[in-house]
Amino acid sequence: MIFPENRKLFTMKEMCHACGVSRATLLRLEESGFLKPAVIDPETGYRRYSMDNVTAVGQYQRLQAIGLSRSEIADLYYERTDSAEFIRTQRQRLNMLQGFLNEYELRHDHSRDHTFSYETIPSVTCYCAQITARSPEEAATQSYIVHERCVSEGYRMLGSKPLFGLYDDYRKPLNSENAFQCTVCIPVIPDPDADRDPNLRIFPETEAFTLLFFGEYSRIPELFKHLLKEVEIRGLEPSGPPRVISLIAPYAGMHYKTDDFCQQCVIPIKERKG
């Protein structure tokens, strides 16, 4: 781009008006190192701004609107960030937002109570404990006890990720009549200074086919069969044991009714199709 030789400079009042921001906002952006006025009078402190400054603030507002923090915006704008890491982090945020919107939309669409989707399940470190139960309700009660133990033993919860149950055989994930085993997995923040902890397990990022639904725990066996049938119809190949993710459980919010519990049946797959 070819700029004119004598570029116009703007007062702070003109800058604020053009960008729709306050004087305090401009000064905060300057203090943070993001914005540098074209001219600052050393005697009066009066500032003059160029079109470069105007467009910089516009880009800041754009990045702020998509949820980036002040430091993230500055690092991205001045190319101080690792592009691959930035893309990975934002993809994770996007997946989390999409998952929440799917859940929220389903809760308010009374014409259906479940939906299928493909998702990327991010990597997570979990505190794991095996339980034996005879029903999904009993498994939920034991999961609560494991969660209590996890807190009592001093682990730090990773609240941005929900806990889940892991089942060893995707062909027979649940049996409501006979006892079944399940590994309760509670996302935690691992301590990098601690020795290798036998209670912790790292689950790598994986593609998955999922069924999101609302209803009581007793519906899980029925819906898991429905999910497995859909996996077969679509020609998908499971790559790991199935999971039941508790998005809204009764102890997460006592005001939720039993038919309003939100669960997600998940089958890790080797390849996404459709």
N, C-alpha and C positions, 0 to 999 in steps of 0.2 A: 504494500500500500504506500502511495506517495502522499506525504503530509504537506500542507501549505507551509511556506517559510515562517510566516508570522501567525502562529497558532494562538487563538483566543484563550485567555485565562478567565476563570470565573471566581466570584467571591464565594465565601462560605454560604451566604444566604441563597445565592443562585444555585450552588451545588446541592444544598438541602432541598430546594424546591424541585430541581430536576430529578433527583433520585427518590424524593418522597421520604427522606429520613430527617432525623433531628440533628442538631449541632452536637449533642452528646454522643450520638451514634458515630458520627464522623470522627470525633476525638477518640472514641474507644477503638475504632478500626485503626487509627493512627498509632495509638499506644500499643496495640497488639502486634504492630509491625506489618499489617496487611496493606495499609494505605499510606502513601507518602505524597503529601501535597507537592505540586510542581514548584511552588515558591513559598518560603516562609520568611517574612521580614524579620531580621534578627533583632531589630529595635522594638517594633510594635507587636510582633507575634502574629500579625495578620497573615492569613493563608490565601493562596490562589491555587485554583485547581484547573487541570487540563481535561480534555476529552478522554485521555487515557484514564484519569481518575474516575470520571463518570462511568465509563464502561467497566472499570474494575469493580466499582460498587454494584453495578448491575449484575455482574457475574457472581459477586458475593451473595446477592439476594437470591439469585437463581439456585445456587448451591445450598443456601440456607433453607430454601423452600422444600428441598428434597430430603431435609433432615440431617445434613452434615453439621458438625460442630465448628466453632470458630477456628480451632487449630487444624482440623481436617481441611477446611476450606483454604486456609493459608498455605498448607503444605501442598495441596493439589494445585492451586493457582500458580504457585512459584516452582512447581515441579520438584518438590523436595520429598515426594513420597514414592514408594515402590509401586509401580503401576499394576503389576500382577497381584500384589497383596491387596491393593485398594479394590481391584475388581472382585477378588475372592470375598473380601469382607462385605462389599455392597451386594453381591449375589446372595450371601447368607441373610443379610437384612431383608432383601427382596423376598426370599423364600419364606422367611418368618412372617412378613407382612401378608403374603399371599395365603399362607396357612391360616392366619387369623381371620382374614376376610372370608375365606371359604367357610370357616366355622361360624362366623357372625351371620353370613348370608343364609346358611342352612338353618340357624336358629330362628330366623325371621321368615322363612319360606315354609308355611304350614302345609304345603301341598306334598312335601316329601320329608323323610326323616333320615335319609342317608345319601351319600354321594361318593362316586369314585374319582380318583385323580392320580396323576403321576407327580411325585415330589422328589426333591433332592434332600435327603436327611443328612444334616451336617455332622461332622465328627464330634464326639463328646466323651468325656471321662466320667465313669459312674462308680459309685459305691454299690457293690453287688452282693446279694444274699439269696440263697436258694430256699424256697418254701414248698410245702406240700399242702394242697387244698382239695376240697371236694366240690367246690362251686366258685364261680367268679366272685360272689359276695364274700366268701371266706378268704379268697385270695386278696381282695381289697382290704379286708380287716388286717391280715397279716402284713400287707404292704405298709399299712399305717404304722404298725409296730416296728418294722424295719426302718422306716423313716425316722421314728423317734430314736432308735438306737444309733442311727447315723449322726443325728444332731448331738446326742449324748457323748459320742466318741470324739467330738470336736471337729468334724468335717464341715467345710464351708459350702453351703448350698449354691448351686448355679441356677438362680431363679428364672433365668431366661429360657431354660430348657425344661420340659415336663418329665416326670418320672415315667417309667414304662416297665411292663412285664415281658420277659423273653421266654419263648417256648421252644423246646429242643426239636420238635418234629413238626414241620409245617403241614404234613399230611394228617396229623392228629393233634391239632393245637389245643383243643379243650374237650373234656368229657365231663358233663355235668353229673354223671351217675357214679363214676369211679374217681379215685384220687388221681390228681395229676401234679406234676412238678412244674415250677415256674421260677425263673430267676428275676428277682426284683432289682431294678436298675435305677439308681437315684443320681442324677447329674450333680457333680461336685466340682469345685475348683481345686485341682491337685496342688499339693505343696511341692515346689521344685526342689526344696532342700531336704525333703524326707526320703528315707530309703524306699526301695521298691515295696509298695504296699500290696499285700495279697488280696485285700478287699476291693482294690480298684481294678477296673478294666477299661481299656480304651476301645471305643467303637469307631471305626473309620467312617468317613463320609460314604454314602451309598445312594444309588438310585432306588426308588421304591414305588410300588403300586399300593394305594391305600384306599380304605373305606372309612369315611368320617360319618359318625352317626350320633344321635341323641337318644337316650333311653336308659333303662335300668341295666345293671350288670348281667342280669339273667339272659339278656339278648346276645351277649358276646358269642357263645358257641354257634348260634344260628347265623349270625352275620359273618363270622369267620368262614363258615362253610360257603356262604354266598360269595365272599371275597375269593376263596380258593377256586371256586367254579369259574369266576370271571377271569382269574389268572390263566386257567386252562383254556378257556375260550379264546383269549387274546394271544395264546401261544407264548406266554412269558415264562422265563426260567428263573425260579427262586435262587438267590445267591447266599442265603443265610436264614437263620431261624426267624419265625414271625414274631412281631411285637404287638402288644396292646398298649397304646399311649394314653394316659389319663390326662386329658386337657382340662377338664373340670371334674373334680371328685368332690364328694360331700364334705371332706375336711378342708377343702380349699375355699369353701364359701358356704356357710351354714344355711344361707337363704335359698340355695338351689334345691329344687325338688328332685326326687329320684328319677323321674322321667325326663329330667332336664340335664342329667349328667352327660358330658361330652367325652366320647372315646374315639380313638382312631386305631383301626386294625391295619397293620402294616406288613407287607411282604417285600423284603429286599429283593431286587431283581438284577440280573446280569446286564440287561439291555433294555432301554426304554423304547416302546413301540406305540404308535398311534398318537 
